[in-house]
Amino acid sequence: MEQAVEIKCPKCKKMVDREKVMKKKYICYECGSYFRVKTNNRIRMAADLKSFTPWFEDMPVYNPLNYEGYEEKLAETREKTGVGEAVTVGQCRIYGEDAVLGVCESRFLMGSMGRVVGEKITRAIERATELRLPVFLFCCSGGARMQEGIISLMQMAKTAAAIKRHGEAGLLYSTILTDPTTGGVTASFAMLGDIIMAEPGALIGFAGPRVIKQTIGQELPEGFQTAEFLLEHGFIDGIVERENLKKTLYLLIKTHQCRAGKYAEFQAGQDVPFQLHETLKERSWLSLPRTAWEKVKAVRHVGRPAATDYMKHIFSFFVEAHGDRYFHDDAAIIGGLAFLDGQPVTVIADIKGKDMKECRERNFGMPMPEGYRKALRLMKQAEKFNRPIISFVNTSGAFCGIEAEERGQGEAIARNLLEMSALKVPVLCILIGEGGSGGALATAVGNEVWMMENATYSILSPEGFASILWKDSNKAREASEIMNITAQDLQRLGVIERIIPEFGGADSRTAEAIGRYMKEQIKEFLEKYSGMDREKIAEQRYRRFRSF
């Protein structure tokens, strides 16, 4: 019987069966940590069998500084690794869909970027632009290649310029950050993806721990510069596990094929036909009248359904994206990609929380500046790929603490209003609970704005209104009755176009019926704007708000 070959896990240091590790896609079965993967194995994980065709394999050796022994080192590394350089690029299919794939090889001079690496990536992106194909690039690097000096540094700008042109053509560029991704690669093509993902536990940073310690003497804390750290701080969209990798790439291709009113045909599963629950059919489409103050209390109730409760009955599925790419991932606003009967859309939603723990995690649904910046990043991405935007609004208002002021709360809201006003895709905003002041408006600049039957939308809270005008916040009830904050008031004033019925009141019993009703109305909205000139869509929204 052949003896099992054992290898040492780089994290837990245990000796593990190589064959078992390979079957688990190079993941340690003892501790779950990820082994680094060779180029050919990475291609097998991502591409259809035998579909990968390499490009630009015969590029000449480049030694701009005439660095002694460099050419010999390159030859030795090529022989050892079986690859020509630290990146392999080419065309492949992913579940039958054409794409351009790039894979950095950590075994080749630590994946460092010299002229040949920069040139191969740039040429691949340029050819992808000509062929109108998405690009997926697996990043792994120690940074710029020291032996090539300043010429290596120039590759950062060169690759970024190619990515810019690819993006201007309305094409998807996505990166998957693997262990380690550092230095000039992090500061260029690795962090410029429309969608940025990372493998669990990957080391990602500009300056690595050793460089930081030796340069300025700082010891990094445990868990710093990991994929999980970057996700928490808003720098990446999400962490992708290897078992889900290929499916995720396919999803991204289909989600980003939406161009000029033509949408990808994609079904995650058979949707149940729209149908009201039998017990709800008999209810009045509009429940018994409530006072404005009763509606204020109703939308503040912790048991009122959240956007996610409706979304699962509207969309085939929803994949959340994370972070503003600058500071943090604000849990008070979620956003991402979804399919509505095969049509890709971008979804933005305020989330308050269902219990005290979640409410604290989501800051009670009061967004910070980074929440608004995340929403805007996703909306601009939707515009690039011609995806309609559905925004669910439910916030008492923007957070007004010291941290928010320090990070530019006013500018973040103002920037959203500016950019949303000119988006060249249809934008539908639905107020499902509270709509508090500018914090709500920051994600509610739509071609149409709808409100649920008992939702409210106001210049500020009734308590704040009473405090400012009457110097007495205890008169909030009286204030709510004169503020014209209900859906019925705002439809009369022309502020909203449609009222969504709640079938007796939004709760766990009615969430499905409300969600399925919304779905049918949203489909009508999308059909109305399908094929409309992009400039006309923006102009219609401008005229809508100009009328006020």
C-alpha positions as CSV (number, residue, x, y, z in Angstrom):
1,M,0.0,0.0,0.0
2,E,1.4,3.4,-1.0
3,Q,2.2,5.6,1.9
4,A,0.4,8.9,2.2
5,V,2.5,12.0,1.5
6,E,2.3,14.5,4.3
7,I,2.9,18.3,4.2
8,K,3.1,20.9,6.9
9,C,0.2,23.4,7.3
10,P,1.8,26.9,7.4
11,K,-0.6,28.1,10.0
12,C,-1.3,25.3,12.6
13,K,2.1,23.6,11.7
14,K,0.5,20.1,11.8
15,M,1.5,17.4,9.3
16,V,-1.5,16.8,7.0
17,D,-2.2,14.3,4.2
18,R,-1.4,16.1,0.9
19,E,-4.1,14.2,-1.0
20,K,-6.8,15.1,1.4
21,V,-5.7,18.8,1.3
22,M,-5.8,18.8,-2.5
23,K,-9.4,17.4,-2.4
24,K,-10.4,20.2,-0.1
25,K,-9.1,22.7,-2.6
26,Y,-5.9,23.2,-0.7
27,I,-7.5,24.0,2.6
28,C,-6.1,22.5,5.8
29,Y,-8.6,20.0,7.2
30,E,-7.2,20.5,10.7
31,C,-7.5,24.3,11.1
32,G,-9.3,25.5,7.9
33,S,-6.4,27.8,6.8
34,Y,-5.7,28.3,3.1
35,F,-2.6,27.0,1.4
36,R,-1.1,29.1,-1.4
37,V,-2.1,27.7,-4.8
38,K,0.0,27.2,-7.9
39,T,-1.1,29.0,-11.1
40,N,-2.4,25.9,-12.9
41,N,-4.4,24.8,-9.9
42,R,-5.9,28.2,-9.6
43,I,-6.9,28.2,-13.2
44,R,-8.6,24.7,-12.7
45,M,-10.6,26.2,-9.8
46,A,-11.8,29.2,-11.8
47,A,-12.1,28.1,-15.4
48,D,-14.0,25.4,-17.3
49,L,-11.9,22.4,-18.1
50,K,-9.4,23.0,-20.9
51,S,-10.9,26.3,-21.8
52,F,-7.9,28.5,-20.7
53,T,-5.8,29.9,-23.6
54,P,-2.7,31.7,-22.3
55,W,-1.7,35.0,-23.9
56,F,1.7,36.8,-24.2
57,E,3.8,33.9,-23.1
58,D,7.0,34.7,-25.0
59,M,7.9,38.1,-23.8
60,P,11.7,38.8,-23.6
61,V,13.6,39.1,-20.4
62,Y,13.9,42.7,-19.2
63,N,16.8,44.0,-17.0
64,P,16.7,47.8,-17.2
65,L,19.3,48.3,-14.4
66,N,21.6,45.6,-15.7
67,Y,21.3,44.1,-12.2
68,E,23.9,41.5,-11.7
69,G,22.6,37.9,-11.7
70,Y,19.0,39.0,-12.3
71,E,18.6,37.2,-15.7
72,E,20.1,34.0,-14.2
73,K,17.7,34.3,-11.3
74,L,14.8,34.6,-13.7
75,A,15.9,31.5,-15.6
76,E,16.3,29.5,-12.5
77,T,12.8,30.6,-11.2
78,R,11.2,29.7,-14.5
79,E,12.7,26.3,-14.4
80,K,11.6,25.8,-10.7
81,T,8.0,27.0,-11.0
82,G,7.2,26.0,-14.6
83,V,5.7,29.5,-15.4
84,G,7.3,32.2,-17.5
85,E,6.7,35.1,-15.2
86,A,5.0,36.1,-11.9
87,V,1.6,36.4,-13.7
88,T,-0.2,34.3,-16.2
89,V,-3.0,35.8,-18.3
90,G,-5.3,34.5,-20.9
91,Q,-8.9,33.9,-22.0
92,C,-11.2,31.2,-20.6
93,R,-14.8,30.2,-20.1
94,I,-16.5,30.2,-16.7
95,Y,-19.6,28.0,-16.9
96,G,-19.6,28.7,-20.6
97,E,-19.2,32.5,-20.3
98,D,-16.1,34.1,-21.9
99,A,-13.7,36.0,-19.6
100,V,-10.1,37.1,-19.3
101,L,-8.3,35.5,-16.4
102,G,-5.0,36.6,-14.7
103,V,-3.2,34.7,-11.9
104,C,-0.2,35.9,-10.0
105,E,2.3,33.3,-8.8
106,S,3.8,33.7,-5.4
107,R,6.6,31.2,-6.1
108,F,8.0,33.5,-8.8
109,L,10.1,36.0,-6.9
110,M,7.2,36.4,-4.5
111,G,4.9,37.5,-7.3
112,S,6.7,40.8,-7.5
113,M,5.8,43.2,-10.4
114,G,8.4,44.1,-12.9
115,R,8.0,45.4,-16.5
116,V,6.9,42.0,-17.9
117,V,4.3,41.5,-15.3
118,G,2.9,45.0,-15.8
119,E,3.0,44.6,-19.6
120,K,1.2,41.3,-19.5
121,I,-1.5,42.6,-17.3
122,T,-1.9,45.8,-19.3
123,R,-2.0,43.9,-22.6
124,A,-4.6,41.5,-21.2
125,I,-6.8,44.3,-20.0
126,E,-6.4,46.2,-23.4
127,R,-7.4,43.0,-25.3
128,A,-10.3,42.4,-22.9
129,T,-11.5,45.9,-23.7
130,E,-11.3,45.2,-27.5
131,L,-13.1,41.9,-27.0
132,R,-15.6,43.5,-24.5
133,L,-14.8,40.8,-21.9
134,P,-14.8,41.0,-18.1
135,V,-11.4,40.6,-16.3
136,F,-10.8,38.5,-13.2
137,L,-7.3,38.9,-11.6
138,F,-6.0,36.8,-8.8
139,C,-3.6,39.0,-6.9
140,C,-0.6,37.7,-4.9
141,S,2.5,39.7,-4.6
142,G,5.2,41.1,-2.4
143,G,5.0,44.4,-4.4
144,A,7.3,46.1,-6.9
145,R,10.3,44.2,-8.2
146,M,13.5,45.7,-6.6
147,Q,15.8,44.5,-9.4
148,E,14.0,46.7,-11.9
149,G,14.0,49.9,-9.8
150,I,11.9,52.8,-11.0
151,I,10.7,51.0,-14.1
152,S,8.9,48.6,-11.8
153,L,7.2,51.5,-10.1
154,M,6.0,52.8,-13.5
155,Q,3.9,49.6,-13.9
156,M,1.6,50.8,-11.2
157,A,0.5,53.8,-13.3
158,K,0.5,51.8,-16.5
159,T,-1.9,49.1,-15.3
160,A,-4.1,51.6,-13.6
161,A,-4.5,53.5,-16.9
162,A,-5.5,50.4,-18.7
163,I,-8.1,49.6,-16.0
164,K,-9.5,53.1,-16.4
165,R,-10.1,52.6,-20.1
166,H,-11.6,49.2,-19.6
167,G,-14.0,50.7,-17.0
168,E,-14.9,53.6,-19.3
169,A,-16.0,51.0,-21.8
170,G,-18.5,49.7,-19.3
171,L,-16.7,46.5,-18.6
172,L,-16.3,44.5,-15.4
173,Y,-12.8,44.3,-13.7
174,S,-12.7,42.3,-10.5
175,T,-9.9,41.3,-8.3
176,I,-9.5,38.4,-5.8
177,L,-6.8,39.1,-3.2
178,T,-4.9,36.1,-2.0
179,D,-2.1,35.6,0.5
180,P,-0.1,37.8,0.5
181,T,-1.1,40.9,-1.5
182,T,1.2,43.9,-0.6
183,G,3.2,46.8,-1.8
184,G,2.9,48.3,-5.3
185,V,0.4,45.7,-6.4
186,T,-2.0,46.6,-3.5
187,A,-1.5,50.3,-4.5
188,S,-2.4,49.7,-8.1
189,F,-4.3,47.0,-9.9
190,A,-5.3,44.9,-6.8
191,M,-7.4,47.6,-5.3
192,L,-9.0,49.0,-8.4
193,G,-11.7,46.3,-9.0
194,D,-15.3,47.1,-9.5
195,I,-15.7,44.2,-7.2
196,I,-12.9,43.3,-4.8
197,M,-12.9,40.0,-3.0
198,A,-10.4,38.2,-0.8
199,E,-9.7,34.7,0.4
200,P,-10.1,34.0,4.1
201,G,-7.1,35.0,6.2
202,A,-5.2,36.5,3.4
203,L,-2.5,39.1,4.3
204,I,-3.3,42.3,2.5
205,G,-1.7,45.7,3.0
206,F,0.4,48.4,1.5
207,A,3.5,47.9,3.7
208,G,3.9,44.4,5.1
209,P,4.4,43.7,8.8
210,R,8.2,43.2,8.4
211,V,8.6,46.5,6.5
212,I,6.6,48.4,9.0
213,K,8.6,47.1,11.9
214,Q,11.9,47.6,10.3
215,T,11.0,51.1,9.0
216,I,9.2,52.8,11.9
217,G,9.4,50.2,14.7
218,Q,5.7,49.5,15.0
219,E,4.5,46.1,16.0
220,L,1.1,45.3,14.2
221,P,-1.7,43.9,16.4
222,E,-3.0,40.4,15.9
223,G,-5.4,40.2,13.0
224,F,-4.2,43.5,11.4
225,Q,-4.0,43.5,7.6
226,T,-6.1,40.3,7.2
227,A,-8.9,39.9,4.7
228,E,-11.4,40.0,7.7
229,F,-9.8,43.3,8.9
230,L,-10.2,44.8,5.4
231,L,-13.8,43.8,5.2
232,E,-14.6,45.4,8.6
233,H,-12.9,48.6,7.5
234,G,-14.7,48.9,4.2
235,F,-11.8,48.2,1.8
236,I,-13.2,45.0,0.1
237,D,-16.6,43.9,-1.0
238,G,-16.5,40.4,0.6
239,I,-14.6,37.3,1.4
240,V,-15.0,34.4,-1.0
241,E,-14.4,30.8,0.0
242,R,-12.8,28.5,-2.6
243,E,-15.8,26.2,-2.8
244,N,-17.9,29.2,-3.9
245,L,-15.3,30.8,-6.1
246,K,-16.3,29.7,-9.6
247,K,-20.0,30.2,-8.9
248,T,-19.2,33.7,-7.6
249,L,-17.3,34.6,-10.7
250,Y,-20.1,33.4,-12.9
251,L,-22.6,35.4,-10.9
252,L,-20.6,38.5,-11.4
253,I,-20.4,37.9,-15.1
254,K,-24.1,37.5,-15.4
255,T,-24.9,40.5,-13.1
256,H,-22.6,42.8,-15.1
257,Q,-23.8,41.9,-18.6
258,C,-26.6,44.5,-18.3
259,R,-26.0,46.9,-21.2
260,A,-28.3,49.3,-23.1
261,G,-31.5,48.0,-21.6
262,K,-30.7,44.3,-22.3
263,Y,-30.4,42.2,-19.3
264,A,-28.7,38.8,-18.6
265,E,-31.0,35.8,-18.6
266,F,-30.3,34.2,-15.2
267,Q,-32.6,32.3,-12.9
268,A,-31.5,31.2,-9.4
269,G,-34.6,29.1,-9.1
270,Q,-38.3,29.0,-10.0
271,D,-40.1,31.9,-8.4
272,V,-43.5,31.3,-6.8
273,P,-46.1,33.2,-8.9
274,F,-47.3,36.4,-7.2
275,Q,-50.2,35.4,-5.0
276,L,-51.7,37.0,-1.9
277,H,-52.2,34.7,1.0
278,E,-55.8,33.6,1.2
279,T,-56.4,35.3,4.6
280,L,-55.1,38.6,3.2
281,K,-57.2,38.7,0.1
282,E,-60.2,39.5,2.2
283,R,-58.5,42.4,3.9
284,S,-58.9,46.0,2.8
285,W,-56.1,47.1,0.5
286,L,-55.7,50.0,2.8
287,S,-56.1,49.4,6.5
288,L,-58.2,51.4,8.9
289,P,-57.1,55.1,9.1
290,R,-54.4,55.8,11.7
291,T,-53.4,59.2,13.1
292,A,-50.0,60.6,12.1
293,W,-48.7,59.9,15.6
294,E,-49.9,56.3,15.5
295,K,-48.0,55.9,12.3
296,V,-44.9,57.4,13.8
297,K,-45.1,54.8,16.6
298,A,-45.9,52.0,14.2
299,V,-42.8,52.6,12.0
300,R,-40.6,52.8,15.1
301,H,-41.7,49.5,16.4
302,V,-38.8,47.0,16.5
303,G,-41.0,44.3,15.1
304,R,-41.8,46.1,11.9
305,P,-40.4,44.2,9.0
306,A,-37.0,45.3,7.6
307,A,-36.1,45.7,4.0
308,T,-34.5,42.2,4.0
309,D,-37.9,40.7,5.0
310,Y,-39.4,42.1,1.8
311,M,-36.3,41.5,-0.4
312,K,-36.4,37.7,-0.1
313,H,-39.9,37.8,-1.7
314,I,-38.9,40.3,-4.4
315,F,-35.5,39.1,-5.6
316,S,-34.2,35.7,-6.7
317,F,-31.3,36.3,-4.4
318,F,-29.2,39.1,-3.0
319,V,-25.4,39.3,-2.7
320,E,-24.2,41.9,-0.4
321,A,-21.2,44.1,-1.2
322,H,-19.3,45.8,1.6
323,G,-17.5,49.0,2.4
324,D,-16.8,52.5,1.1
325,R,-13.2,51.6,0.2
326,Y,-12.0,54.4,2.5
327,F,-12.8,53.8,6.2
328,H,-15.4,51.3,7.2
329,D,-18.3,49.1,6.3
330,D,-21.4,50.8,7.8
331,A,-23.9,48.2,8.8
332,A,-26.7,50.8,8.9
333,I,-26.8,50.7,5.1
334,I,-26.5,47.5,3.1
335,G,-26.2,47.2,-0.6
336,G,-25.4,44.8,-3.4
337,L,-26.5,42.9,-6.4
338,A,-29.8,41.1,-6.9
339,F,-31.9,39.5,-9.6
340,L,-35.5,40.2,-10.2
341,D,-36.9,37.5,-12.5
342,G,-33.5,37.3,-14.3
343,Q,-32.9,41.1,-14.4
344,P,-29.9,42.3,-12.5
345,V,-30.5,45.3,-10.2
346,T,-28.5,47.2,-7.5
347,V,-30.2,47.3,-4.1
348,I,-29.6,49.8,-1.3
349,A,-31.3,49.5,2.0
350,D,-31.3,51.1,5.5
351,I,-31.4,48.5,8.2
352,K,-32.2,49.3,11.9
353,G,-31.9,45.9,13.6
354,K,-34.4,43.4,15.1
355,D,-33.0,43.2,18.7
356,M,-30.8,45.3,20.9
357,K,-27.6,43.5,19.8
358,E,-28.3,44.0,16.1
359,C,-29.6,47.6,16.7
360,R,-26.3,48.5,18.3
361,E,-24.3,46.8,15.5
362,R,-26.3,48.8,12.9
363,N,-26.3,52.0,14.9
364,F,-30.1,51.9,15.1
365,G,-30.3,52.5,11.3
366,M,-28.6,55.9,11.5
367,P,-25.9,55.9,8.8
368,M,-22.4,57.3,9.2
369,P,-20.7,59.1,6.3
370,E,-19.1,55.9,5.2
371,G,-22.6,54.4,4.8
372,Y,-23.6,57.0,2.4
373,R,-20.3,56.7,0.5
374,K,-20.8,52.9,0.3
375,A,-24.3,53.5,-1.2
376,L,-22.9,56.0,-3.7
377,R,-20.1,53.7,-4.7
378,L,-22.6,51.0,-5.5
379,M,-25.0,53.4,-7.3
380,K,-22.2,54.7,-9.5
381,Q,-21.2,51.1,-10.2
382,A,-24.9,50.4,-11.2
383,E,-24.7,53.3,-13.6
384,K,-21.6,52.0,-15.2
385,F,-23.2,48.6,-15.9
386,N,-26.7,50.0,-16.7
387,R,-28.4,48.4,-13.7
388,P,-31.6,49.9,-12.3
389,I,-31.4,50.9,-8.6
390,I,-33.9,50.0,-6.0
391,S,-33.5,51.9,-2.7
392,F,-35.4,50.9,0.5
393,V,-35.4,53.8,2.9
394,N,-36.0,53.4,6.7
395,T,-34.0,55.7,8.9
396,S,-34.7,58.1,11.7
397,G,-31.9,60.2,10.2
398,A,-28.2,60.4,9.7
399,F,-26.0,59.9,12.8
400,C,-25.1,63.2,14.3
401,G,-22.3,62.4,16.7
402,I,-18.7,63.6,16.9
403,E,-17.4,60.8,14.7
404,A,-19.9,61.6,11.9
405,E,-18.9,65.2,12.0
406,E,-15.2,64.4,11.9
407,R,-15.7,62.2,8.9
408,G,-17.8,64.7,6.9
409,Q,-21.4,63.8,7.4
410,G,-22.7,66.9,5.6
411,E,-20.4,66.5,2.6
412,A,-21.3,62.8,2.3
413,I,-25.1,63.5,2.1
414,A,-24.6,66.5,-0.2
415,R,-22.4,64.3,-2.5
416,N,-25.1,61.7,-2.7
417,L,-27.7,64.3,-3.7
418,L,-25.4,65.7,-6.3
419,E,-24.5,62.3,-7.9
420,M,-27.9,60.7,-7.6
421,S,-29.6,63.6,-9.4
422,A,-27.6,62.7,-12.6
423,L,-27.5,58.9,-12.5
424,K,-28.3,57.6,-16.0
425,V,-30.2,54.5,-14.8
426,P,-33.7,54.2,-13.4
427,V,-33.8,54.8,-9.6
428,L,-36.8,53.7,-7.5
429,C,-37.0,54.7,-3.9
430,I,-39.4,53.1,-1.4
431,L,-39.9,54.4,2.1
432,I,-40.8,51.4,4.1
433,G,-40.7,52.9,7.6
434,E,-39.2,56.2,8.8
435,G,-37.9,58.8,6.4
436,G,-35.9,61.2,8.6
437,S,-34.6,64.4,7.1
438,G,-31.6,64.6,4.9
439,G,-30.4,61.2,6.1
440,A,-33.3,59.7,4.3
441,L,-33.2,61.9,1.3
442,A,-29.5,60.9,0.7
443,T,-30.7,57.6,-0.7
444,A,-34.1,58.7,-2.0
445,V,-33.4,60.9,-5.0
446,G,-35.4,58.7,-7.4
447,N,-37.2,58.8,-10.7
448,E,-40.2,57.7,-8.6
449,V,-40.6,57.7,-4.8
450,W,-43.1,55.4,-3.2
451,M,-44.2,55.0,0.4
452,M,-45.7,52.2,2.4
453,E,-49.1,52.9,3.7
454,N,-48.1,53.7,7.3
455,A,-44.6,55.0,6.6
456,T,-43.6,58.6,7.4
457,Y,-41.3,61.1,5.7
458,S,-40.4,64.4,7.4
459,I,-38.1,67.3,7.6
460,L,-37.0,65.9,11.0
461,S,-38.6,64.0,13.9
462,P,-41.8,65.3,15.4
463,E,-39.8,65.6,18.7
464,G,-37.3,67.8,16.9
465,F,-39.9,69.8,15.2
466,A,-41.7,70.5,18.5
467,S,-38.4,71.3,20.2
468,I,-37.4,73.9,17.6
469,L,-40.7,75.6,17.0
470,W,-42.4,75.3,20.4
471,K,-39.3,74.7,22.7
472,D,-41.1,71.6,24.0
473,S,-40.3,68.1,22.6
474,N,-43.2,66.7,24.6
475,K,-45.6,68.2,22.0
476,A,-44.4,65.6,19.4
477,R,-47.9,64.2,19.0
478,E,-49.3,67.6,18.1
479,A,-46.4,68.3,15.8
480,S,-46.9,65.1,13.9
481,E,-50.5,66.0,13.1
482,I,-49.5,69.3,11.4
483,M,-46.3,68.3,9.7
484,N,-47.9,66.4,6.8
485,I,-45.6,63.4,7.2
486,T,-47.9,60.5,6.2
487,A,-47.9,58.8,2.8
488,Q,-51.4,60.2,2.1
489,D,-50.2,63.7,2.9
490,L,-47.2,63.4,0.7
491,Q,-49.0,61.9,-2.2
492,R,-51.4,64.9,-2.1
493,L,-48.4,67.2,-2.1
494,G,-46.9,65.4,-5.1
495,V,-43.8,64.3,-3.1
496,I,-44.5,60.6,-3.8
497,E,-46.1,58.7,-6.7
498,R,-47.5,55.6,-5.1
499,I,-48.7,54.1,-1.8
500,I,-47.9,50.5,-1.0
501,P,-50.7,48.8,0.9
502,E,-49.8,47.0,4.1
503,F,-52.9,44.7,4.2
504,G,-53.8,45.6,7.8
505,G,-50.3,46.6,9.0
506,A,-46.8,45.5,8.2
507,D,-45.7,42.6,10.4
508,S,-44.4,39.1,10.1
509,R,-47.7,37.9,8.9
510,T,-48.0,40.3,6.0
511,A,-44.4,40.7,5.0
512,E,-44.6,38.1,2.2
513,A,-47.8,39.6,0.7
514,I,-46.3,43.1,0.8
515,G,-43.1,41.9,-0.7
516,R,-44.8,40.1,-3.5
517,Y,-47.0,43.1,-4.2
518,M,-43.9,45.3,-4.3
519,K,-42.3,42.9,-6.8
520,E,-45.1,43.2,-9.3
521,Q,-45.1,47.0,-9.0
522,I,-41.3,47.2,-9.3
523,K,-41.5,45.0,-12.5
524,E,-43.9,47.5,-13.9
525,F,-41.6,50.4,-13.0
526,L,-38.6,48.6,-14.7
527,E,-40.7,47.9,-17.8
528,K,-41.6,51.5,-18.1
529,Y,-38.0,52.6,-18.1
530,S,-36.7,49.7,-20.2
531,G,-35.1,51.0,-23.4
532,M,-35.5,54.6,-22.4
533,D,-32.5,56.8,-23.4
534,R,-30.1,57.1,-20.5
535,E,-29.9,60.9,-20.8
536,K,-33.7,61.1,-20.7
537,I,-33.8,59.0,-17.5
538,A,-31.5,61.5,-15.8
539,E,-33.5,64.4,-17.2
540,Q,-36.8,63.0,-16.0
541,R,-35.4,62.8,-12.5
542,Y,-34.0,66.3,-12.7
543,R,-37.4,67.6,-13.8
544,R,-39.1,65.7,-11.0
545,F,-37.2,67.5,-8.3
546,R,-37.0,70.8,-10.2
547,S,-40.8,70.9,-9.9
548,F,-40.6,71.4,-6.1
